[in-house]
Amino acid sequence: MTNPLPDDGQAVARALAELDTLAERPLAEHVEVFERIHAALGAALAAGSAGSA
């Protein structure tokens, strides 16, 4: 089975790894981090969808 994401899921892995940084960050920064992760995952999903069309 091949990975449907163009970069073999590296963008998703980076986005999810950023979740691990939340414990060291002030609570006030969490929303910004979640927004970046959401954008990165959305971009990866769009890239994967475009590659499979």
N, CA, C and O atoms as CSV, one atom per row, in Angstrom:
chain,resi,resn,atom,element,x,y,z
A,1,MET,N,N,0.843,-1.178,0.000
A,1,MET,CA,C,0.000,0.000,0.000
A,1,MET,C,C,0.889,1.241,0.000
A,1,MET,O,O,1.823,1.335,0.796
A,2,THR,N,N,0.606,2.177,-0.874
A,2,THR,CA,C,1.406,3.391,-0.954
A,2,THR,C,C,0.758,4.505,-0.156
A,2,THR,O,O,-0.457,4.525,0.042
A,3,ASN,N,N,1.587,5.431,0.298
A,3,ASN,CA,C,1.098,6.581,1.045
A,3,ASN,C,C,0.484,7.568,0.063
A,3,ASN,O,O,1.147,7.946,-0.903
A,4,PRO,N,N,-0.762,8.004,0.272
A,4,PRO,CA,C,-1.411,8.908,-0.683
A,4,PRO,C,C,-0.914,10.343,-0.605
A,4,PRO,O,O,-1.252,11.149,-1.472
A,5,LEU,N,N,-0.123,10.689,0.406
A,5,LEU,CA,C,0.361,12.054,0.535
A,5,LEU,C,C,1.627,12.236,-0.287
A,5,LEU,O,O,2.492,11.361,-0.306
A,6,PRO,N,N,1.736,13.376,-0.966
A,6,PRO,CA,C,2.884,13.601,-1.846
A,6,PRO,C,C,4.238,13.558,-1.149
A,6,PRO,O,O,5.234,13.191,-1.773
A,7,ASP,N,N,4.297,13.916,0.105
A,7,ASP,CA,C,5.583,13.930,0.816
A,7,ASP,C,C,5.714,12.752,1.776
A,7,ASP,O,O,6.460,12.820,2.753
A,8,ASP,N,N,4.987,11.676,1.495
A,8,ASP,CA,C,4.994,10.479,2.343
A,8,ASP,C,C,4.571,10.762,3.784
A,8,ASP,O,O,4.984,10.061,4.708
A,9,GLY,N,N,3.758,11.778,3.965
A,9,GLY,CA,C,3.226,12.074,5.281
A,9,GLY,C,C,4.125,12.890,6.179
A,9,GLY,O,O,3.823,13.052,7.362
A,10,GLN,N,N,5.219,13.409,5.657
A,10,GLN,CA,C,6.148,14.171,6.495
A,10,GLN,C,C,5.505,15.451,7.020
A,10,GLN,O,O,5.766,15.838,8.159
A,11,ALA,N,N,4.682,16.110,6.229
A,11,ALA,CA,C,4.019,17.336,6.690
A,11,ALA,C,C,3.074,17.021,7.844
A,11,ALA,O,O,2.985,17.782,8.807
A,12,VAL,N,N,2.378,15.910,7.743
A,12,VAL,CA,C,1.471,15.497,8.816
A,12,VAL,C,C,2.283,15.157,10.064
A,12,VAL,O,O,1.916,15.557,11.169
A,13,ALA,N,N,3.366,14.433,9.899
A,13,ALA,CA,C,4.213,14.070,11.035
A,13,ALA,C,C,4.763,15.314,11.729
A,13,ALA,O,O,4.798,15.371,12.959
A,14,ARG,N,N,5.191,16.306,10.957
A,14,ARG,CA,C,5.699,17.553,11.550
A,14,ARG,C,C,4.589,18.279,12.305
A,14,ARG,O,O,4.807,18.790,13.404
A,15,ALA,N,N,3.404,18.320,11.710
A,15,ALA,CA,C,2.282,19.002,12.359
A,15,ALA,C,C,1.929,18.322,13.678
A,15,ALA,O,O,1.707,18.989,14.688
A,16,LEU,N,N,1.881,17.007,13.663
A,16,LEU,CA,C,1.539,16.281,14.882
A,16,LEU,C,C,2.651,16.387,15.925
A,16,LEU,O,O,2.373,16.422,17.124
A,17,ALA,N,N,3.895,16.437,15.483
A,17,ALA,CA,C,5.010,16.580,16.419
A,17,ALA,C,C,4.942,17.923,17.139
A,17,ALA,O,O,5.388,18.054,18.279
A,18,GLU,N,N,4.378,18.916,16.458
A,18,GLU,CA,C,4.252,20.225,17.103
A,18,GLU,C,C,3.320,20.161,18.312
A,18,GLU,O,O,3.449,20.961,19.238
A,19,LEU,N,N,2.392,19.219,18.307
A,19,LEU,CA,C,1.530,19.036,19.484
A,19,LEU,C,C,2.356,18.716,20.730
A,19,LEU,O,O,1.993,19.104,21.840
A,20,ASP,N,N,3.456,18.014,20.539
A,20,ASP,CA,C,4.313,17.656,21.669
A,20,ASP,C,C,4.964,18.869,22.316
A,20,ASP,O,O,5.450,18.781,23.443
A,21,THR,N,N,4.981,19.999,21.618
A,21,THR,CA,C,5.619,21.199,22.168
A,21,THR,C,C,4.687,21.982,23.081
A,21,THR,O,O,5.123,22.920,23.749
A,22,LEU,N,N,3.414,21.613,23.120
A,22,LEU,CA,C,2.452,22.396,23.898
A,22,LEU,C,C,2.765,22.414,25.394
A,22,LEU,O,O,2.537,23.428,26.054
A,23,ALA,N,N,3.270,21.337,25.927
A,23,ALA,CA,C,3.538,21.270,27.367
A,23,ALA,C,C,4.547,22.331,27.813
A,23,ALA,O,O,4.482,22.822,28.940
A,24,GLU,N,N,5.475,22.676,26.925
A,24,GLU,CA,C,6.492,23.674,27.278
A,24,GLU,C,C,6.047,25.096,26.988
A,24,GLU,O,O,6.729,26.046,27.373
A,25,ARG,N,N,4.931,25.257,26.323
A,25,ARG,CA,C,4.478,26.592,25.917
A,25,ARG,C,C,3.455,27.150,26.903
A,25,ARG,O,O,2.700,26.405,27.528
A,26,PRO,N,N,3.447,28.465,27.026
A,26,PRO,CA,C,2.400,29.084,27.845
A,26,PRO,C,C,1.024,28.823,27.217
A,26,PRO,O,O,0.895,28.708,25.998
A,27,LEU,N,N,0.029,28.736,28.053
A,27,LEU,CA,C,-1.328,28.480,27.584
A,27,LEU,C,C,-1.761,29.503,26.536
A,27,LEU,O,O,-2.496,29.161,25.609
A,28,ALA,N,N,-1.327,30.718,26.666
A,28,ALA,CA,C,-1.706,31.776,25.729
A,28,ALA,C,C,-1.244,31.481,24.293
A,28,ALA,O,O,-1.815,32.024,23.347
A,29,GLU,N,N,-0.237,30.644,24.118
A,29,GLU,CA,C,0.273,30.318,22.782
A,29,GLU,C,C,-0.420,29.117,22.158
A,29,GLU,O,O,-0.227,28.848,20.972
A,30,HIS,N,N,-1.215,28.394,22.919
A,30,HIS,CA,C,-1.809,27.160,22.414
A,30,HIS,C,C,-2.716,27.383,21.216
A,30,HIS,O,O,-2.689,26.589,20.276
A,31,VAL,N,N,-3.511,28.431,21.223
A,31,VAL,CA,C,-4.422,28.679,20.103
A,31,VAL,C,C,-3.633,28.869,18.814
A,31,VAL,O,O,-3.999,28.318,17.775
A,32,GLU,N,N,-2.562,29.640,18.873
A,32,GLU,CA,C,-1.726,29.863,17.693
A,32,GLU,C,C,-1.149,28.541,17.168
A,32,GLU,O,O,-1.122,28.303,15.961
A,33,VAL,N,N,-0.696,27.701,18.075
A,33,VAL,CA,C,-0.143,26.397,17.682
A,33,VAL,C,C,-1.230,25.537,17.039
A,33,VAL,O,O,-1.004,24.923,15.996
A,34,PHE,N,N,-2.411,25.494,17.663
A,34,PHE,CA,C,-3.506,24.710,17.090
A,34,PHE,C,C,-3.884,25.225,15.702
A,34,PHE,O,O,-4.178,24.429,14.810
A,35,GLU,N,N,-3.881,26.538,15.509
A,35,GLU,CA,C,-4.207,27.103,14.200
A,35,GLU,C,C,-3.170,26.710,13.157
A,35,GLU,O,O,-3.523,26.396,12.021
A,36,ARG,N,N,-1.893,26.723,13.530
A,36,ARG,CA,C,-0.832,26.303,12.594
A,36,ARG,C,C,-0.979,24.834,12.235
A,36,ARG,O,O,-0.844,24.455,11.072
A,37,ILE,N,N,-1.254,24.010,13.236
A,37,ILE,CA,C,-1.416,22.581,12.992
A,37,ILE,C,C,-2.622,22.334,12.098
A,37,ILE,O,O,-2.556,21.533,11.166
A,38,HIS,N,N,-3.711,23.014,12.377
A,38,HIS,CA,C,-4.919,22.868,11.563
A,38,HIS,C,C,-4.643,23.249,10.118
A,38,HIS,O,O,-5.065,22.546,9.199
A,39,ALA,N,N,-3.944,24.348,9.910
A,39,ALA,CA,C,-3.604,24.786,8.554
A,39,ALA,C,C,-2.695,23.774,7.856
A,39,ALA,O,O,-2.893,23.463,6.682
A,40,ALA,N,N,-1.706,23.265,8.578
A,40,ALA,CA,C,-0.782,22.292,7.987
A,40,ALA,C,C,-1.498,20.997,7.616
A,40,ALA,O,O,-1.248,20.429,6.553
A,41,LEU,N,N,-2.385,20.533,8.489
A,41,LEU,CA,C,-3.121,19.307,8.185
A,41,LEU,C,C,-4.093,19.524,7.028
A,41,LEU,O,O,-4.272,18.640,6.190
A,42,GLY,N,N,-4.713,20.688,6.983
A,42,GLY,CA,C,-5.601,21.007,5.858
A,42,GLY,C,C,-4.845,21.050,4.542
A,42,GLY,O,O,-5.335,20.551,3.529
A,43,ALA,N,N,-3.656,21.641,4.545
A,43,ALA,CA,C,-2.834,21.700,3.336
A,43,ALA,C,C,-2.401,20.299,2.897
A,43,ALA,O,O,-2.393,19.987,1.706
A,44,ALA,N,N,-2.045,19.467,3.867
A,44,ALA,CA,C,-1.635,18.091,3.538
A,44,ALA,C,C,-2.806,17.318,2.958
A,44,ALA,O,O,-2.644,16.554,2.007
A,45,LEU,N,N,-3.978,17.517,3.527
A,45,LEU,CA,C,-5.175,16.840,3.013
A,45,LEU,C,C,-5.483,17.301,1.596
A,45,LEU,O,O,-5.798,16.487,0.729
A,46,ALA,N,N,-5.393,18.602,1.363
A,46,ALA,CA,C,-5.651,19.130,0.024
A,46,ALA,C,C,-4.627,18.609,-0.986
A,46,ALA,O,O,-4.975,18.271,-2.117
A,47,ALA,N,N,-3.361,18.547,-0.565
A,47,ALA,CA,C,-2.316,18.048,-1.461
A,47,ALA,C,C,-2.536,16.576,-1.770
A,47,ALA,O,O,-2.333,16.136,-2.902
A,48,GLY,N,N,-2.951,15.818,-0.767
A,48,GLY,CA,C,-3.228,14.404,-0.986
A,48,GLY,C,C,-4.420,14.197,-1.890
A,48,GLY,O,O,-4.416,13.296,-2.729
A,49,SER,N,N,-5.447,15.024,-1.729
A,49,SER,CA,C,-6.632,14.928,-2.576
A,49,SER,C,C,-6.317,15.304,-4.016
A,49,SER,O,O,-6.821,14.686,-4.954
A,50,ALA,N,N,-5.482,16.319,-4.182
A,50,ALA,CA,C,-5.111,16.748,-5.534
A,50,ALA,C,C,-4.262,15.691,-6.224
A,50,ALA,O,O,-4.359,15.499,-7.436
A,51,GLY,N,N,-3.434,15.010,-5.450
A,51,GLY,CA,C,-2.581,13.978,-6.025
A,51,GLY,C,C,-3.321,12.724,-6.418
A,51,GLY,O,O,-2.854,11.963,-7.265
A,52,SER,N,N,-4.477,12.500,-5.809
A,52,SER,CA,C,-5.224,11.296,-6.125
A,52,SER,C,C,-6.331,11.529,-7.135
A,52,SER,O,O,-7.020,10.591,-7.536
A,53,ALA,N,N,-6.503,12.784,-7.550
A,53,ALA,CA,C,-7.580,13.103,-8.506
A,53,ALA,C,C,-7.198,12.769,-9.926
A,53,ALA,O,O,-7.991,12.977,-10.844
